[in-house]
Each structure stands twice: as structure tokens, then as C-alpha cells.
Amino acid sequence: MHSSKPFVNQVLNLFNSKKLIIICSLFPILANATIADQDFIQCKVNLAERAETAGFSSYITQTVINNISPIEQVIALDKKQPEFTQTFEQYIKARVTAYHVRVGDEKLRKNKKLFDSLEKKYGIPRQYLVSFWGLETVFGKHKGKMSVLDALATLACDQRRSEFFTQELLNLFTLIETEQVSVEQLKGSWAGAMGHMQFMPSALLKYAVDGDNDGKVDVWNSEVDALTTAANYLSKIDWQTKERWGREVKLPENFAFDKVAFDQYYPLNYFQQLGVQKTNNQPLPIYDIQAELYLPSGHQGPAFLLYPNFNVIMTWNLSKSYALSVGILANKLVGAKDIEFFQKEQTKVKPYSVAEMRNLQSQLNSLAFETGEPDGIWGPKSRHAIRLFQLQNQLIADGYPNKEVFLTIKSVMSKIEPITPSTNQGS
């Protein structure tokens, strides 16, 4: 492989001396450089150094990286992901639609022979593959038109998840270097996912399968390659063939929320002992499996028990709302009804904003209920902190940022005397 060290040193020297006119001649796309653009140029230098250290050729470290440019819209989309800005009910109803079920049924019938083969070889029930397909790209209609290289580089140069996307970018360089993909075909989503099933580079690198036996893997144009790769992927990350993803359940009145920590698994019979039932008021099955209670809208919304296969779905996408969409759509593709709760009533929760959640996290941190760095996302640390705050203040401990939580913490914070600077000068 050809060394790119002279190139890297040259750009570093130019950057450090702030000779932006010369830099912009090296990076023509950034001719109208701003301060943010300067940061991106430095980030590209860092990426080139890291790629060189990893052993990539000068084609990657110079040509490919030199042609990368930032996409401002990517950062905006990352901050406005629907998982963070929609209620669970809004999220599900926008994704698990009658259209998804109708077209999904058509895909199951049209590709019966393929799905028979995939189920036999990989053990993945067909309804899940079709559910992923529908939710990711509406069965190939929306595969994304952004430059995957530019999108990944933009996110790699952003602080929020820099290391994750840097690794994905390096994986993409490997795919390019080994000629598994060409730069020209790299179109996809704002987050760098590609093809019918929206594979990230790491998944494509590890699990790609030439399903149609034409000598290449093309997850953009070959439905067979895309679906076969998806089946192989799910199989390799430990999908349990004979188990479901989870189920909607009904909690008893006065459920003992204090006895269940969220994002934690318990034996299924533990929930039986706490009075949890199926939605038809029948007992839960007697089965040796671990389960997690999840309340996507708190105690005023639907309740779910999640089984180990749910974590497999979340390996594909870390959003619990997304993973529930996959499971719910898969159920409907084999004849199940919609979420029982939504058929009877609407969730009685007021949506919260990212800003409100970030402020709540800051307030909880100040009260020693640790949420981590405030980011406006209702994740595991926030659920845990909110639950502890609720328990301390005699609220229903569902871990959800509902109206009562916001009102109570406002009251608590108002009673804390502000600390004023001391007027004593000392000795």
C-alpha cells in the first residue's frame, strides 16, 4: 500500500498556518470555508491519519477522503430523530400502516419460495424479514439518495457519536478497498445505511451473502441478496427461532412498580406472580424465558413484555420504538390484531420536547439522580433516574417523564435555596 504521510503532513502544516486559500484548493468543495468548515478539514486530516495507520492505500487516504464533504442536513436530522420527537403512539401509527400490511402480504406471497429457503437455512421467520424490509425502505421504495461517504464522515466529525461513525466509515473504506462496493453506488440514508434493508457498513462487511449466486453482493438492486443477507445477519446475532419478540400485556390495578426496575430482565413467572396477564385477561404462558417490562408511554399507555429476540432486533436499530414496530408489524403480517390498548383508548400522556427532557435531566442530576450528560433522550439512565425520583416522592414509579414528574421536580427545585457568593474575604 502507498503511504499518505507526506499528504497528511502537508495538510496539517497548511491548516496550522491557516492558509485557507491553499487549503481550499486541496478541498474544492469547501471553497467558501467557515469556522465549522475548518473543523471539518481538520477532522478529514485526522481521518486520513487514522486510515493510514489502519493500512489503507493512498486511494482511500487521499482520493476518497479528499472528496468527502459535510452535509449540514445530516446533523439536523440526527437531532430530530422521530424516536426523540414523537410519542410512541404517533411513531407506531405512522409506521405500522394498512399499506405496510397489504404490501407486506403481497411480498410474502410473491417470494414464498425464497422465504421457504431462508427459513430452512437460517431459521428466521419470514414475517420478520418482511417487517424489517417494510420499515426500513417501504419495500425498496425509499433506499436513500444521500452520499453514504459524506453522511458517515459528517457524523464521524460530530461529537455526539463520533467514534461509532468513525468505525463505520473505516468499515466502508474496507468495502471500497476490497472492491465489494464502488464509490459510485454508495447512496443511502442520512445515517449511512444502505440498500433494501439499510445495512450499516459493519453489517454488510460481516454478513453479506450473494443470495442470487451472480458472483457479487448487491443489496441495492437485488432483493434476494438483501433478504438473504438480512436472514444471515439475524441468525448470526443469535435470533432464537422458536421464540417470539415479546407481547403486549395487561398490568393489574395497583401494580407494584417498586418491584420492577426497567431495562432489566426477570423470569417470566416473576411477572405472573405480580399479576401481569395477557391482554385477553388470560394468564401468561408457563415458559422458561427471561422478560423485561417496557412502558413506552408510562403507566398511562400500553405495556409490553420483551423477550431476548427483542434485543436481537435492537442490535439492528437501538431504538425501542423501532424494535416494537418490527415486532408489531411482523405480528400483523401473520394475522394478529393491532395493539390492543390503542383499540380501546388513546395514551393519556402529554408529549415532552427534547428541551424539556434535557432540562429535566439537568435537574435530576443536580438532585443526585444521575442521568449522565443531558441530551434530551429518554434512555435507560433517564428511566432509572426518573424511577428513583418517583419512588422518593411517592409517585407511580413507571420511569416515564409525565406531567406529575415535571410538576413535582419544579416544586422540589423551588424549595432549594439558591447559593449566594460569600461576602467574607477570609484571612
Sequence and secondary structure as in RCSB ss.txt:
>XXXX:A:sequence
MHSSKPFVNQVLNLFNSKKLIIICSLFPILANATIADQDFIQCKVNLAERAETAGFSSYITQTVINNISPIEQVI
ALDKKQPEFTQTFEQYIKARVTAYHVRVGDEKLRKNKKLFDSLEKKYGIPRQYLVSFWGLETVFGKHKGKMSVLD
ALATLACDQRRSEFFTQELLNLFTLIETEQVSVEQLKGSWAGAMGHMQFMPSALLKYAVDGDNDGKVDVWNSEVD
ALTTAANYLSKIDWQTKERWGREVKLPENFAFDKVAFDQYYPLNYFQQLGVQKTNNQPLPIYDIQAELYLPSGHQ
GPAFLLYPNFNVIMTWNLSKSYALSVGILANKLVGAKDIEFFQKEQTKVKPYSVAEMRNLQSQLNSLAFETGEPD
GIWGPKSRHAIRLFQLQNQLIADGYPNKEVFLTIKSVMSKIEPITPSTNQGS
>XXXX:A:secstr
    HHHHHHHHHHHHTT HHHHHHHSGGGSS  HHHHHHHHHHHHHHHHHHHTT  HIIIIIIHHT    HHHH
HHHHT HHHHS HHHHHHHHS HHHHHHHHHHHHHTHHHHHHHHHHH   HHHHHHHHHHHHTTTT    EEHHH
HHHHHHTSSTTHHHHHHHHHHHHHHHHTTSS GGG EE TTS BTTTTB HHHHHHH   TT SSS  TTT HHH
HHHHHHHHHHHTT  TT  SEEEEE  TT  GGG  TT  EEHHHHHHTT EETTS B      EEEEE TTGGG
S EEEE HHHHHHHHH   HHHHHHHHHHHHHHTT  S HHHHH         HHHHHHHHHHHHHTT    S  
S   HHHHHHHHHHHHHTT        HHHHHHHHHHHHTS           
